[in-house]
């Protein structure tokens, strides 16, 4: 099992319910492919480095998880279509 981190940027134009729903969908996808979520960091609303879809702010979440090497590719193909997620990035955590 490898350690990974999924960074998810969620639109600032949604309410708490929709925001939590998007994060829960990401966590469910990780578990669906055999991964185990170890930690979820909520960084709150931050200013974007550049405008994305006419937005200057967004909510940042970092989801750490353990999974096999095939999971990140499957995960990225599914997170791409999760509603209200405007950017995402999955990286292998070499430090852990």
N, C-alpha and C positions, 0 to 999 in steps of 0.2 A: 504494500500500500504506500502510495506517495501522498505528500501533503500539498494541497493546492489552496489558492485564494481566488475567489470570484469577486471582482469589483463591479458593482451595479450602480448606475446613475439613473435615478427615477425623476420624471418630470415634476417640477415644483407646482404645477397647476392642478394637482390632484389633492383630494382630502386624505386624512389619515387612514381611512378604511381601504381605499384603492392602493395607497402606498404599501400598507401591510400585506394586502392581497398579492401584490407583485413580488414582494420579498418571500412570502410563503410559497408562491409558485416556484421560485428559484430553488428554495430549499427542498421542495417536493421533487423537483427534477433531479437534484443531486442524489436523493435517497432512492429514487426510481431506478437509477442506473447503478445502484450498489454502493454509493458513497455514504459517508457518515459526517454530518455537520458537527464541527467541534466548537465553533464560535461565530457569533454575528456581531459585528461592530457597526453601530449607527453613528455616522459622523454628522448627521443633521443636514440642514440646508447650507450650501456653500455656493459662492460665485463661480461660474464656469470660466475657464480660461478663454473661451471664445463662444460666440452665440451658436446654439444648436436648436434648430426648429423654432426660431424666433424667441428663444428663452435665454436668459442670462444667469439664472440660478437653477439648482437642482438638488435633490437629496442623494447623499452618498451612503452606500452600504458596502461592507466588506465581509464576505462569508468565507470562513476558513473551513476546509473539509479534507477528509482522507478518502482516497479512492484509487482505483486501478488506473493505469495509464490511458485506457481507452475512453474514460469518462469525460475529460474536458472537451474533446471533439464533439461527442454526443450532446453535451450540455450547451455548448456554444450554438449549435444548430437549432436548439429549442429556445434558448433565452432570447435569441434574435427576434422571435415573434411574440414575446410576452408583452402584453399591453402596458403602456406607460414607462417601459424601460427604453431610455434614449441612447445609452451607451453601456457597454459591458466589456470586461476583459478577465480572462482566466489565466493565471500564471502558476507555475510550480514554485512552491516555497522551499528554497534550497537551505535556508537557515535552520529549519526545524529538524 
